[in-house]
Amino acid sequence: MEVRKREGESASSLIYRFTKKTQQSGVLKEAKKRRFRARPVSRVKRRLSALHRAQKKAEFARAKKLGLA
């Protein structure tokens, strides 16, 4: 990103133009997206997680039937 100072332009207006230009370009948004990007979960972990959720759901349903939940 490059912004040059115009003749007779104040420093604050130059900073304003620079921030406006960076926001419009989407540079910061892309940088943040890359910084906090989550790594893909492996197939095995997803499967184990799904099995765990199903087991917990069944336990809750059973407890609900028995009047414990």
C-alpha positions as CSV (number, residue, x, y, z in Angstrom):
1,M,0.0,0.0,0.0
2,E,1.5,3.3,-1.0
3,V,0.0,6.8,-0.3
4,R,2.0,9.9,-1.0
5,K,1.5,13.2,0.7
6,R,-0.2,15.8,-1.4
7,E,0.9,19.4,-1.5
8,G,-0.5,21.3,1.5
9,E,-2.0,18.1,3.0
10,S,-2.0,17.7,6.7
11,A,-0.6,14.6,8.4
12,S,-3.9,13.6,9.9
13,S,-5.6,13.7,6.5
14,L,-2.8,11.6,5.0
15,I,-3.3,9.0,7.7
16,Y,-7.0,9.0,7.1
17,R,-6.5,8.4,3.4
18,F,-4.1,5.6,4.1
19,T,-6.4,3.8,6.6
20,K,-9.3,4.2,4.2
21,K,-7.3,2.8,1.3
22,T,-6.1,-0.2,3.4
23,Q,-9.7,-1.0,4.5
24,Q,-11.0,-0.8,1.0
25,S,-8.2,-3.1,-0.3
26,G,-9.0,-5.8,2.2
27,V,-5.4,-6.4,3.2
28,L,-6.0,-6.4,6.9
29,K,-9.0,-8.7,6.6
30,E,-7.0,-11.2,4.6
31,A,-4.1,-11.0,7.1
32,K,-6.3,-11.7,10.0
33,K,-8.0,-14.5,8.2
34,R,-4.7,-16.2,7.5
35,R,-3.4,-15.6,11.1
36,F,-6.3,-17.3,12.8
37,R,-7.1,-20.0,10.2
38,A,-7.9,-23.3,11.9
39,R,-6.1,-26.4,10.7
40,P,-8.4,-29.0,9.2
41,V,-9.3,-31.8,11.6
42,S,-8.3,-35.3,10.6
43,R,-10.9,-37.9,9.6
44,V,-10.2,-40.1,12.6
45,K,-10.7,-37.2,15.1
46,R,-14.0,-36.2,13.4
47,R,-15.2,-39.8,13.6
48,L,-14.3,-40.2,17.2
49,S,-16.0,-36.8,18.0
50,A,-19.1,-37.9,16.2
51,L,-19.2,-41.2,18.1
52,H,-18.7,-39.4,21.4
53,R,-21.6,-37.0,20.6
54,A,-23.9,-39.9,19.7
55,Q,-23.0,-41.7,22.9
56,K,-23.6,-38.6,25.1
57,K,-26.9,-38.1,23.3
58,A,-28.0,-41.6,24.0
59,E,-27.0,-41.3,27.6
60,F,-29.0,-38.1,28.0
61,A,-32.1,-39.7,26.3
62,R,-31.9,-42.7,28.6
63,A,-31.5,-40.4,31.7
64,K,-34.5,-38.4,30.5
65,K,-36.6,-41.5,30.2
66,L,-35.7,-42.5,33.7
67,G,-36.5,-39.0,35.0
68,L,-32.9,-38.3,36.0
69,A,-32.3,-35.3,33.7
